[in-house]
Amino acid sequence: MFLNRVLFIALAALFLLWPFEQSRALFGISARKAQNQMLSQAQEAYDDAQYKRVEELGKEFLLKYPSASKKRLKTMYLLLGDSYKERGQYDKALLTYNEAAEFLPKDEDVNLALGGIYLIGGLTDNAKDIFRKVLEINKENKDALLGMARAYYEEGLFSRANVFFEYYRQAGGEEISGPFFYYYAMSQYLADNQDEALDLALKALSAEETADTLFLLAKIYRNGDDEENAWLYIDAALDKDPSRYDIYLTKALWLSFGTLEQNKQAEKMADSILKKNSRDKLALFIKYLSLRKRGGDSAKAREYLRTIMSMEGDQLMDKMAAKLYYMDMNGKTLK
């Protein structure tokens, strides 16, 4: 009799608990369904560039479901951080990626996003630390290799950047694009490896013809004393994008060192820029060169140099102007 009563109590308890356990399971299914729905809505909003909507959904999701699976939390954190980045709110993006990295310290996607935002902010040392961390997890992560190359490039350490550009190239296979070849070529050019730069720039041009690539080729050919190709490519760059005043003024600078007729053309080109911006340093420098090469008014020529030196900005141009001013004052003219 006692055993029957114990069995009855046990069965009754099991009966009473069953609906509770079932409801917990149903609640879990319901919560996951709600989370997936919010993630889908956030993804759709992001794809439609509705970044404020993504931010609303992201904040609500993280507040409401802090114990969601790592996969779901990662997805929402990245959508939220990417939305902040797209809107130029880099501080908020940085905080979001950092928060994601706290609970997903070895996730490659999260760390790559964090390293990328450090690069945007110019924090290259922080970026390199993050990309090294990713490479410790996966030494063949192409995005981390490219991130290292970009960080060293931004720091002006072009030889070091080239090492990682080459690592990326070897790991990239057929996925390498024209922009990659362009930046690798530019890095080689700035490291004074002109043959390598030419080969890479031609590969970039073959992948995609852009004003930047055409301009780079013009500079490489001019460094190699191939005047014919230098003029050919700088004209092609201007035809590709006539609004590029940097290309326009570079052509004017080259002309200022040429014949008398080219010299006059250079001065006219500089004047057209100075009408829009009377304090453009390179245009003023071209005016000085054109005037002095023709043996013109030395006092007026020095005035251009004084104007350059009085302005903030390009320190290299300031130093060049100061040196030429000293030469001019001491009777030494350009040949």
KOLFI-920894 format. One line per field, with one value per residue (C-alpha): residue number from 1; x, y, z. Coordinates in Angstrom, 2 decimals. Layout:
N
num = [NUM; ...] $
xx = [X; ...] $
yy = [Y; ...] $
zz = [Z; ...] $
//
This chain:
335
num = [1; 2; 3; 4; 5; 6; 7; 8; 9; 10; 11; 12; 13; 14; 15; 16; 17; 18; 19; 20; 21; 22; 23; 24; 25; 26; 27; 28; 29; 30; 31; 32; 33; 34; 35; 36; 37; 38; 39; 40; 41; 42; 43; 44; 45; 46; 47; 48; 49; 50; 51; 52; 53; 54; 55; 56; 57; 58; 59; 60; 61; 62; 63; 64; 65; 66; 67; 68; 69; 70; 71; 72; 73; 74; 75; 76; 77; 78; 79; 80; 81; 82; 83; 84; 85; 86; 87; 88; 89; 90; 91; 92; 93; 94; 95; 96; 97; 98; 99; 100; 101; 102; 103; 104; 105; 106; 107; 108; 109; 110; 111; 112; 113; 114; 115; 116; 117; 118; 119; 120; 121; 122; 123; 124; 125; 126; 127; 128; 129; 130; 131; 132; 133; 134; 135; 136; 137; 138; 139; 140; 141; 142; 143; 144; 145; 146; 147; 148; 149; 150; 151; 152; 153; 154; 155; 156; 157; 158; 159; 160; 161; 162; 163; 164; 165; 166; 167; 168; 169; 170; 171; 172; 173; 174; 175; 176; 177; 178; 179; 180; 181; 182; 183; 184; 185; 186; 187; 188; 189; 190; 191; 192; 193; 194; 195; 196; 197; 198; 199; 200; 201; 202; 203; 204; 205; 206; 207; 208; 209; 210; 211; 212; 213; 214; 215; 216; 217; 218; 219; 220; 221; 222; 223; 224; 225; 226; 227; 228; 229; 230; 231; 232; 233; 234; 235; 236; 237; 238; 239; 240; 241; 242; 243; 244; 245; 246; 247; 248; 249; 250; 251; 252; 253; 254; 255; 256; 257; 258; 259; 260; 261; 262; 263; 264; 265; 266; 267; 268; 269; 270; 271; 272; 273; 274; 275; 276; 277; 278; 279; 280; 281; 282; 283; 284; 285; 286; 287; 288; 289; 290; 291; 292; 293; 294; 295; 296; 297; 298; 299; 300; 301; 302; 303; 304; 305; 306; 307; 308; 309; 310; 311; 312; 313; 314; 315; 316; 317; 318; 319; 320; 321; 322; 323; 324; 325; 326; 327; 328; 329; 330; 331; 332; 333; 334; 335] $
xx = [0.00; 2.82; 4.61; 1.46; 1.11; 4.75; 4.23; 1.06; 2.82; 5.73; 3.40; 1.37; 4.53; 5.64; 2.23; 2.34; 5.88; 5.28; 3.31; 5.93; 8.81; 6.82; 6.04; 9.71; 10.58; 7.81; 9.03; 12.55; 11.24; 9.17; 12.17; 14.40; 11.70; 11.41; 15.19; 15.41; 12.62; 14.41; 17.69; 15.95; 14.35; 17.72; 19.44; 16.72; 16.95; 20.74; 20.47; 18.06; 20.46; 17.91; 20.66; 18.63; 16.16; 19.03; 20.20; 16.71; 16.42; 19.99; 19.60; 16.27; 17.68; 20.76; 18.69; 15.96; 18.08; 21.46; 21.57; 20.92; 23.29; 26.75; 25.94; 22.85; 24.57; 27.53; 25.23; 23.41; 26.57; 28.12; 24.95; 24.79; 28.48; 28.40; 25.38; 27.19; 30.18; 28.04; 26.65; 30.14; 29.59; 32.96; 33.14; 29.90; 31.05; 34.29; 32.43; 30.07; 32.86; 34.85; 31.85; 31.41; 35.10; 34.80; 32.61; 33.93; 37.68; 38.69; 36.10; 37.81; 34.91; 34.51; 38.23; 38.48; 35.66; 37.45; 40.77; 39.07; 37.52; 40.89; 42.31; 39.56; 40.40; 44.11; 44.97; 47.35; 49.16; 45.86; 44.81; 48.02; 47.59; 44.13; 45.19; 48.14; 45.65; 43.56; 46.67; 47.53; 44.10; 44.34; 47.65; 45.99; 43.24; 43.46; 41.60; 44.04; 47.02; 45.55; 44.77; 48.42; 49.49; 47.08; 48.25; 51.92; 51.00; 49.22; 52.30; 54.50; 56.41; 56.08; 58.72; 56.99; 53.60; 54.87; 55.69; 52.05; 50.72; 52.74; 51.48; 47.94; 48.70; 49.97; 46.92; 44.38; 44.46; 41.94; 40.10; 42.64; 41.07; 42.20; 42.18; 44.54; 47.02; 46.72; 47.56; 50.32; 51.73; 51.49; 53.30; 56.09; 56.28; 56.62; 59.27; 61.14; 60.78; 59.84; 60.02; 57.75; 55.43; 55.14; 54.30; 51.62; 50.17; 49.77; 47.94; 45.69; 45.00; 44.19; 41.66; 40.06; 40.95; 40.74; 42.14; 44.23; 45.91; 46.55; 48.03; 50.27; 51.55; 52.32; 54.44; 56.23; 57.09; 58.31; 60.56; 61.94; 62.59; 59.99; 58.57; 56.38; 54.43; 54.40; 52.55; 50.34; 49.13; 48.71; 46.54; 44.58; 44.08; 42.69; 40.43; 39.15; 38.41; 38.71; 37.76; 41.00; 42.87; 45.79; 46.41; 45.84; 48.40; 50.91; 50.75; 51.20; 54.23; 55.82; 55.13; 56.77; 60.11; 59.74; 60.03; 59.04; 55.72; 55.07; 56.09; 53.42; 50.84; 51.75; 51.22; 47.78; 46.82; 47.98; 46.00; 42.84; 43.25; 44.12; 40.89; 39.06; 41.52; 43.97; 46.00; 46.63; 50.28; 51.13; 49.54; 51.51; 54.68; 54.06; 53.57; 56.96; 58.65; 57.14; 58.15; 61.72; 62.29; 61.42; 63.71; 60.77; 60.30; 62.30; 60.48; 57.13; 58.47; 59.65; 56.22; 54.76; 57.26; 56.48; 52.77; 53.46; 55.60; 52.91; 50.31; 49.87; 49.77; 52.28; 55.59; 57.59; 56.33; 57.17; 60.74; 61.15; 59.79; 62.15; 65.16; 64.28; 63.66; 67.15; 68.66; 66.75; 67.84; 71.46; 71.29; 71.00; 68.31; 66.75; 68.25] $
yy = [0.00; 2.37; 1.60; 2.30; 5.68; 6.58; 5.59; 7.67; 10.74; 10.32; 10.00; 13.00; 15.10; 14.04; 14.96; 18.38; 19.08; 17.99; 21.02; 23.32; 21.62; 21.60; 25.31; 26.06; 24.23; 26.03; 29.35; 28.57; 27.83; 31.00; 33.11; 31.70; 32.37; 35.97; 36.40; 35.02; 37.33; 40.39; 39.32; 38.92; 42.35; 43.89; 42.23; 43.43; 46.95; 46.91; 45.68; 48.54; 51.05; 51.75; 52.05; 53.81; 50.94; 48.48; 50.44; 50.36; 46.61; 46.00; 47.88; 46.19; 42.74; 43.11; 44.46; 41.84; 38.77; 39.10; 35.30; 34.57; 32.15; 33.45; 33.06; 35.28; 37.85; 38.00; 38.59; 41.43; 43.06; 43.07; 44.46; 47.17; 48.07; 48.08; 50.38; 52.85; 52.68; 53.33; 56.44; 57.67; 57.12; 55.47; 55.86; 53.94; 51.32; 50.90; 50.43; 47.91; 45.82; 45.97; 44.74; 41.87; 40.99; 40.74; 37.62; 36.39; 37.03; 34.43; 35.16; 36.16; 38.21; 40.27; 40.96; 41.90; 44.41; 45.82; 46.07; 47.75; 50.47; 51.13; 51.65; 54.10; 56.05; 56.09; 53.91; 51.74; 50.22; 49.03; 47.72; 45.75; 44.21; 42.99; 41.68; 39.83; 38.26; 37.04; 35.64; 33.73; 32.11; 31.59; 32.41; 32.26; 34.78; 36.96; 39.91; 40.08; 39.92; 42.76; 44.67; 44.45; 45.68; 48.62; 49.55; 49.62; 51.51; 54.19; 54.49; 55.05; 51.81; 50.70; 47.96; 46.30; 46.82; 45.11; 41.97; 41.61; 42.63; 39.73; 37.33; 38.35; 37.91; 34.38; 33.52; 35.25; 33.09; 34.19; 36.48; 39.31; 42.46; 45.58; 47.77; 45.34; 45.53; 49.33; 49.74; 47.15; 49.00; 52.32; 50.86; 49.53; 52.91; 54.76; 52.24; 53.16; 49.69; 50.98; 47.72; 45.91; 48.93; 48.95; 45.25; 45.57; 48.79; 47.15; 44.26; 46.79; 48.48; 45.14; 44.42; 47.88; 51.12; 53.94; 57.47; 56.52; 53.61; 55.62; 58.44; 56.03; 54.55; 58.05; 58.75; 55.41; 55.97; 59.50; 58.17; 55.74; 58.57; 57.18; 60.58; 59.31; 56.90; 59.38; 61.97; 59.32; 58.02; 61.36; 62.56; 59.30; 59.84; 63.33; 62.04; 59.42; 61.98; 65.66; 66.82; 65.52; 68.73; 66.79; 65.10; 68.39; 70.22; 67.40; 67.75; 71.51; 70.90; 68.65; 71.22; 73.97; 72.17; 71.89; 74.24; 77.90; 77.03; 74.29; 76.72; 79.20; 76.41; 75.39; 78.94; 79.12; 75.83; 77.10; 80.33; 78.32; 76.62; 79.84; 81.42; 78.80; 78.68; 81.55; 79.73; 76.41; 75.72; 73.64; 76.12; 78.96; 76.88; 76.33; 80.07; 80.63; 78.01; 79.36; 82.91; 82.07; 79.67; 82.52; 84.90; 87.01; 89.44; 87.96; 90.00; 88.73; 85.19; 85.40; 86.66; 83.33; 81.55; 83.79; 83.08; 79.32; 79.61; 81.65; 78.89; 75.80; 72.34; 70.58; 70.86; 69.42; 72.18; 74.74; 73.45; 73.49; 77.03; 78.17; 76.61; 78.19; 81.53; 81.40; 80.49; 83.28; 85.85; 84.78; 85.12; 81.39; 80.73; 77.56; 76.00] $
zz = [0.00; 0.87; -2.39; -4.37; -2.67; -3.46; -7.09; -7.25; -5.86; -8.31; -11.26; -10.10; -9.79; -13.25; -14.62; -12.98; -14.23; -17.79; -18.94; -17.35; -19.18; -22.37; -22.02; -21.46; -24.67; -26.52; -25.11; -26.36; -29.85; -29.77; -28.67; -31.39; -33.96; -32.76; -32.87; -36.39; -37.48; -36.07; -37.70; -41.06; -40.69; -39.80; -42.76; -45.16; -43.75; -44.15; -47.74; -48.43; -46.79; -44.02; -41.44; -38.76; -38.85; -38.42; -35.39; -33.86; -34.35; -33.20; -29.94; -29.22; -30.01; -27.79; -24.92; -25.22; -26.01; -24.28; -23.91; -27.58; -29.31; -30.22; -33.88; -33.63; -31.43; -33.83; -36.80; -35.08; -33.74; -37.22; -38.83; -36.17; -36.40; -40.20; -40.15; -37.90; -40.25; -43.32; -41.63; -40.72; -36.99; -36.54; -32.75; -32.33; -34.84; -32.89; -29.60; -31.20; -32.74; -29.49; -27.53; -29.98; -29.68; -25.89; -26.07; -29.45; -29.05; -31.65; -34.28; -37.52; -38.93; -35.75; -35.48; -39.14; -38.68; -35.64; -37.48; -40.42; -38.27; -36.64; -40.14; -41.02; -37.86; -38.70; -35.69; -37.68; -34.69; -33.22; -36.61; -37.01; -33.56; -34.53; -37.94; -36.33; -33.93; -36.86; -38.57; -35.39; -35.65; -39.41; -41.09; -44.52; -43.81; -46.92; -45.45; -42.54; -44.92; -46.96; -43.76; -42.71; -46.15; -45.95; -42.44; -43.43; -46.61; -44.57; -42.36; -45.41; -44.78; -48.37; -48.40; -45.45; -47.06; -50.21; -48.22; -47.17; -50.58; -51.99; -49.28; -50.22; -53.91; -53.32; -51.22; -53.45; -56.56; -59.16; -56.76; -57.06; -58.52; -60.32; -57.19; -55.45; -58.33; -58.34; -54.64; -54.82; -57.85; -56.03; -53.03; -55.26; -57.03; -53.74; -52.61; -55.84; -57.33; -60.76; -62.75; -60.28; -60.19; -63.99; -64.16; -61.48; -62.91; -66.33; -64.62; -62.89; -66.23; -67.83; -65.07; -65.09; -66.86; -64.31; -64.21; -61.17; -62.95; -66.12; -64.02; -62.13; -65.39; -66.66; -63.56; -63.78; -67.45; -66.72; -63.95; -66.53; -69.02; -71.41; -72.30; -75.13; -72.93; -70.02; -72.13; -73.69; -70.33; -68.58; -71.46; -71.29; -67.54; -68.13; -70.90; -68.47; -65.75; -66.83; -63.31; -61.74; -61.04; -59.51; -62.86; -64.66; -62.51; -62.78; -66.55; -66.14; -63.90; -66.52; -69.22; -67.15; -67.53; -71.31; -74.26; -74.20; -75.83; -73.26; -70.54; -71.62; -71.76; -68.21; -66.97; -68.57; -66.95; -63.54; -64.04; -64.71; -61.32; -59.47; -60.70; -58.65; -55.76; -55.49; -52.82; -54.56; -53.73; -56.77; -59.17; -57.53; -57.80; -61.51; -61.95; -60.29; -62.49; -65.68; -64.89; -63.87; -66.77; -69.12; -67.24; -66.10; -63.20; -60.29; -57.64; -58.87; -59.00; -55.38; -54.38; -55.48; -53.24; -50.28; -50.72; -50.68; -47.54; -45.76; -46.06; -43.92; -45.44; -47.63; -45.75; -48.64; -50.91; -48.19; -47.96; -51.72; -51.92; -49.14; -50.89; -54.24; -52.55; -51.00; -54.38; -56.10; -53.55; -54.11; -57.88; -58.66; -61.26; -62.57; -65.69] $
//
